[in-house]
Amino acid sequence: MEAGQEEESALFLQAGFDANLKDIRGNPLLTVAVRGGNLQIVRLLLDAGADINAESGDRGYSPVMDAVHTKKTEIAAFLLERGADPNRKGRDSQTALCIAAGRGDVEACRLLVQYHADPTVPDGLGMSAAGYAKLFHNPDLCALFGV
């Protein structure tokens, strides 16, 4: 779902296509739109009833996790504004905040904390976003998480 496909997407949704359809990899259309960086299609899909926390078939990420993973902070912010769960765990038990902290993405971490993401939630390895901040000696994230 790339730029320029907004009109076609709207037509399919108006014709009754399910906003929760998945591609051949088991990825919801919302995930495909997030990864493609198309905020307008993300908006269309949510307005048509797409599950804002649906898990992708390949990575096991929610849309907000995918937005953080692919550094699409504007889309992550939009999803959080619309009610995405900032503490949802993916298949690997990571949260969006763990992903952002592991990448040292201070902007995404600030955004997620603003929407009440918990820096103490452990992932499958027993590490948390706060733990990753300490492990990687990131003073900005340590200050943000209070560690």
Phi and psi in degrees as GROMACS dihedral restraints (atoms count N, CA, C in turn):
[ dihedral_restraints ]
;  ai    aj    ak    al  type     phi  dphi    fc
    3     4     5     6     1  -101.8    20    10
    4     5     6     7     1   172.7    20    10
    6     7     8     9     1   -56.7    20    10
    7     8     9    10     1   141.4    20    10
    9    10    11    12     1    95.9    20    10
   10    11    12    13     1    -6.4    20    10
   12    13    14    15     1  -104.3    20    10
   13    14    15    16     1    11.8    20    10
   15    16    17    18     1   -63.8    20    10
   16    17    18    19     1   -45.7    20    10
   18    19    20    21     1   -63.8    20    10
   19    20    21    22     1   -43.8    20    10
   21    22    23    24     1   -63.0    20    10
   22    23    24    25     1   -41.9    20    10
   24    25    26    27     1   -62.4    20    10
   25    26    27    28     1   -44.0    20    10
   27    28    29    30     1   -61.6    20    10
   28    29    30    31     1   -40.9    20    10
   30    31    32    33     1   -62.4    20    10
   31    32    33    34     1   -44.4    20    10
   33    34    35    36     1   -62.7    20    10
   34    35    36    37     1   -42.6    20    10
   36    37    38    39     1   -66.7    20    10
   37    38    39    40     1   -40.1    20    10
   39    40    41    42     1   -65.5    20    10
   40    41    42    43     1   -28.8    20    10
   42    43    44    45     1   -79.5    20    10
   43    44    45    46     1    -4.6    20    10
   45    46    47    48     1   107.3    20    10
   46    47    48    49     1     6.3    20    10
   48    49    50    51     1   -63.2    20    10
   49    50    51    52     1   143.1    20    10
   51    52    53    54     1   -73.1    20    10
   52    53    54    55     1   125.1    20    10
   54    55    56    57     1   -67.8    20    10
   55    56    57    58     1   -10.8    20    10
   57    58    59    60     1  -102.8    20    10
   58    59    60    61     1    14.7    20    10
   60    61    62    63     1   -59.0    20    10
   61    62    63    64     1   154.5    20    10
   63    64    65    66     1  -121.0    20    10
   64    65    66    67     1   153.1    20    10
   66    67    68    69     1   -81.0    20    10
   67    68    69    70     1  -176.1    20    10
   69    70    71    72     1   -66.9    20    10
   70    71    72    73     1   -16.6    20    10
   72    73    74    75     1   -91.5    20    10
   73    74    75    76     1    -0.5    20    10
   75    76    77    78     1    84.6    20    10
   76    77    78    79     1    17.7    20    10
   78    79    80    81     1   -92.3    20    10
   79    80    81    82     1   126.0    20    10
   81    82    83    84     1   -59.6    20    10
   82    83    84    85     1   151.4    20    10
   84    85    86    87     1   -55.3    20    10
   85    86    87    88     1   -33.8    20    10
   87    88    89    90     1   -61.4    20    10
   88    89    90    91     1   -41.8    20    10
   90    91    92    93     1   -61.7    20    10
   91    92    93    94     1   -43.7    20    10
   93    94    95    96     1   -61.0    20    10
   94    95    96    97     1   -42.3    20    10
   96    97    98    99     1   -67.0    20    10
   97    98    99   100     1   -40.0    20    10
   99   100   101   102     1   -62.1    20    10
  100   101   102   103     1   -49.4    20    10
  102   103   104   105     1   -63.3    20    10
  103   104   105   106     1   -31.5    20    10
  105   106   107   108     1   -78.9    20    10
  106   107   108   109     1    -7.6    20    10
  108   109   110   111     1    73.7    20    10
  109   110   111   112     1    25.4    20    10
  111   112   113   114     1  -102.8    20    10
  112   113   114   115     1    91.7    20    10
  114   115   116   117     1   -61.3    20    10
  115   116   117   118     1   -36.3    20    10
  117   118   119   120     1   -64.5    20    10
  118   119   120   121     1   -41.0    20    10
  120   121   122   123     1   -72.1    20    10
  121   122   123   124     1   -36.0    20    10
  123   124   125   126     1   -56.0    20    10
  124   125   126   127     1   -47.2    20    10
  126   127   128   129     1   -60.9    20    10
  127   128   129   130     1   -46.9    20    10
  129   130   131   132     1   -57.5    20    10
  130   131   132   133     1   -46.3    20    10
  132   133   134   135     1   -64.8    20    10
  133   134   135   136     1   -42.8    20    10
  135   136   137   138     1   -64.8    20    10
  136   137   138   139     1   -41.7    20    10
  138   139   140   141     1   -62.8    20    10
  139   140   141   142     1   -26.5    20    10
  141   142   143   144     1   -90.9    20    10
  142   143   144   145     1     3.9    20    10
  144   145   146   147     1   101.2    20    10
  145   146   147   148     1    14.9    20    10
  147   148   149   150     1   -61.9    20    10
  148   149   150   151     1   143.5    20    10
  150   151   152   153     1   -72.2    20    10
  151   152   153   154     1   113.2    20    10
  153   154   155   156     1   -68.3    20    10
  154   155   156   157     1   -17.4    20    10
  156   157   158   159     1  -114.8    20    10
  157   158   159   160     1    16.6    20    10
  159   160   161   162     1   -61.2    20    10
  160   161   162   163     1   138.7    20    10
  162   163   164   165     1   -84.8    20    10
  163   164   165   166     1   136.4    20    10
  165   166   167   168     1   -74.2    20    10
  166   167   168   169     1   150.5    20    10
  168   169   170   171     1   -74.5    20    10
  169   170   171   172     1   -28.1    20    10
  171   172   173   174     1   -89.9    20    10
  172   173   174   175     1   -53.7    20    10
  174   175   176   177     1   -92.9    20    10
  175   176   177   178     1   -21.2    20    10
  177   178   179   180     1    76.8    20    10
  178   179   180   181     1    24.6    20    10
  180   181   182   183     1   -96.8    20    10
  181   182   183   184     1   151.9    20    10
  183   184   185   186     1   -80.9    20    10
  184   185   186   187     1   165.6    20    10
  186   187   188   189     1   -56.5    20    10
  187   188   189   190     1   -39.9    20    10
  189   190   191   192     1   -68.3    20    10
  190   191   192   193     1   -34.2    20    10
  192   193   194   195     1   -64.2    20    10
  193   194   195   196     1   -43.0    20    10
  195   196   197   198     1   -63.1    20    10
  196   197   198   199     1   -39.7    20    10
  198   199   200   201     1   -62.2    20    10
  199   200   201   202     1   -41.6    20    10
  201   202   203   204     1   -68.1    20    10
  202   203   204   205     1   -44.9    20    10
  204   205   206   207     1   -59.6    20    10
  205   206   207   208     1   -37.0    20    10
  207   208   209   210     1   -97.1    20    10
  208   209   210   211     1    11.4    20    10
  210   211   212   213     1    58.8    20    10
  211   212   213   214     1    41.6    20    10
  213   214   215   216     1  -106.2    20    10
  214   215   216   217     1    71.7    20    10
  216   217   218   219     1   -63.7    20    10
  217   218   219   220     1   -35.8    20    10
  219   220   221   222     1   -62.6    20    10
  220   221   222   223     1   -40.9    20    10
  222   223   224   225     1   -70.2    20    10
  223   224   225   226     1   -39.8    20    10
  225   226   227   228     1   -58.1    20    10
  226   227   228   229     1   -44.7    20    10
  228   229   230   231     1   -61.2    20    10
  229   230   231   232     1   -43.5    20    10
  231   232   233   234     1   -62.1    20    10
  232   233   234   235     1   -45.2    20    10
  234   235   236   237     1   -62.0    20    10
  235   236   237   238     1   -42.5    20    10
  237   238   239   240     1   -65.1    20    10
  238   239   240   241     1   -40.5    20    10
  240   241   242   243     1   -60.1    20    10
  241   242   243   244     1   -34.7    20    10
  243   244   245   246     1   -85.2    20    10
  244   245   246   247     1     0.0    20    10
  246   247   248   249     1   108.4    20    10
  247   248   249   250     1    13.1    20    10
  249   250   251   252     1   -60.4    20    10
  250   251   252   253     1   143.9    20    10
  252   253   254   255     1   -78.7    20    10
  253   254   255   256     1   112.1    20    10
  255   256   257   258     1   -73.9    20    10
  256   257   258   259     1   -13.3    20    10
  258   259   260   261     1  -107.6    20    10
  259   260   261   262     1     8.6    20    10
  261   262   263   264     1   -65.1    20    10
  262   263   264   265     1   137.1    20    10
  264   265   266   267     1   -96.7    20    10
  265   266   267   268     1   141.5    20    10
  267   268   269   270     1   -85.4    20    10
  268   269   270   271     1  -175.0    20    10
  270   271   272   273     1   -56.1    20    10
  271   272   273   274     1   -34.0    20    10
  273   274   275   276     1   -90.1    20    10
  274   275   276   277     1    11.5    20    10
  276   277   278   279     1    69.4    20    10
  277   278   279   280     1    12.3    20    10
  279   280   281   282     1   -87.5    20    10
  280   281   282   283     1   152.3    20    10
  282   283   284   285     1  -101.2    20    10
  283   284   285   286     1   170.3    20    10
  285   286   287   288     1   -59.7    20    10
  286   287   288   289     1   -35.1    20    10
  288   289   290   291     1   -68.0    20    10
  289   290   291   292     1   -38.2    20    10
  291   292   293   294     1   -61.5    20    10
  292   293   294   295     1   -42.8    20    10
  294   295   296   297     1   -61.7    20    10
  295   296   297   298     1   -48.3    20    10
  297   298   299   300     1   -64.7    20    10
  298   299   300   301     1   -42.6    20    10
  300   301   302   303     1   -66.1    20    10
  301   302   303   304     1   -40.2    20    10
  303   304   305   306     1   -61.7    20    10
  304   305   306   307     1   -29.0    20    10
  306   307   308   309     1   -90.1    20    10
  307   308   309   310     1    -7.2    20    10
  309   310   311   312     1    71.9    20    10
  310   311   312   313     1    24.8    20    10
  312   313   314   315     1   -85.2    20    10
  313   314   315   316     1    88.8    20    10
  315   316   317   318     1   -62.6    20    10
  316   317   318   319     1   -41.4    20    10
  318   319   320   321     1   -59.9    20    10
  319   320   321   322     1   -47.3    20    10
  321   322   323   324     1   -66.1    20    10
  322   323   324   325     1   -39.0    20    10
  324   325   326   327     1   -62.6    20    10
  325   326   327   328     1   -43.6    20    10
  327   328   329   330     1   -59.8    20    10
  328   329   330   331     1   -44.4    20    10
  330   331   332   333     1   -60.1    20    10
  331   332   333   334     1   -49.1    20    10
  333   334   335   336     1   -63.4    20    10
  334   335   336   337     1   -41.6    20    10
  336   337   338   339     1   -63.7    20    10
  337   338   339   340     1   -37.0    20    10
  339   340   341   342     1   -58.0    20    10
  340   341   342   343     1   -31.8    20    10
  342   343   344   345     1   -99.8    20    10
  343   344   345   346     1    25.0    20    10
  345   346   347   348     1    71.2    20    10
  346   347   348   349     1    30.0    20    10
  348   349   350   351     1   -67.8    20    10
  349   350   351   352     1   138.3    20    10
  351   352   353   354     1   -95.5    20    10
  352   353   354   355     1   115.6    20    10
  354   355   356   357     1   -74.3    20    10
  355   356   357   358     1    -3.0    20    10
  357   358   359   360     1  -101.0    20    10
  358   359   360   361     1    -1.9    20    10
  360   361   362   363     1   -69.8    20    10
  361   362   363   364     1   121.8    20    10
  363   364   365   366     1   -79.7    20    10
  364   365   366   367     1   149.7    20    10
  366   367   368   369     1   -93.6    20    10
  367   368   369   370     1  -169.8    20    10
  369   370   371   372     1   -63.5    20    10
  370   371   372   373     1   -19.7    20    10
  372   373   374   375     1   -94.3    20    10
  373   374   375   376     1    -0.1    20    10
  375   376   377   378     1    85.0    20    10
  376   377   378   379     1     5.1    20    10
  378   379   380   381     1   -94.1    20    10
  379   380   381   382     1   151.0    20    10
  381   382   383   384     1  -119.2    20    10
  382   383   384   385     1   173.9    20    10
  384   385   386   387     1   -59.2    20    10
  385   386   387   388     1   -41.4    20    10
  387   388   389   390     1   -62.7    20    10
  388   389   390   391     1   -39.5    20    10
  390   391   392   393     1   -63.6    20    10
  391   392   393   394     1   -40.6    20    10
  393   394   395   396     1   -66.1    20    10
  394   395   396   397     1   -37.7    20    10
  396   397   398   399     1   -60.6    20    10
  397   398   399   400     1   -43.2    20    10
  399   400   401   402     1   -69.2    20    10
  400   401   402   403     1   -44.5    20    10
  402   403   404   405     1   -57.4    20    10
  403   404   405   406     1   -42.1    20    10
  405   406   407   408     1   -93.3    20    10
  406   407   408   409     1     9.6    20    10
  408   409   410   411     1    50.4    20    10
  409   410   411   412     1    50.7    20    10
  411   412   413   414     1   -99.0    20    10
  412   413   414   415     1    99.6    20    10
  414   415   416   417     1   -62.8    20    10
  415   416   417   418     1   -34.1    20    10
  417   418   419   420     1   -64.6    20    10
  418   419   420   421     1   -43.7    20    10
  420   421   422   423     1   -72.9    20    10
  421   422   423   424     1   -37.6    20    10
  423   424   425   426     1   -59.0    20    10
  424   425   426   427     1   -42.9    20    10
  426   427   428   429     1   -65.2    20    10
  427   428   429   430     1   -43.5    20    10
  429   430   431   432     1   -60.8    20    10
  430   431   432   433     1   -40.7    20    10
  432   433   434   435     1   -89.4    20    10
  433   434   435   436     1    -5.3    20    10
  435   436   437   438     1    70.9    20    10
  436   437   438   439     1    36.5    20    10
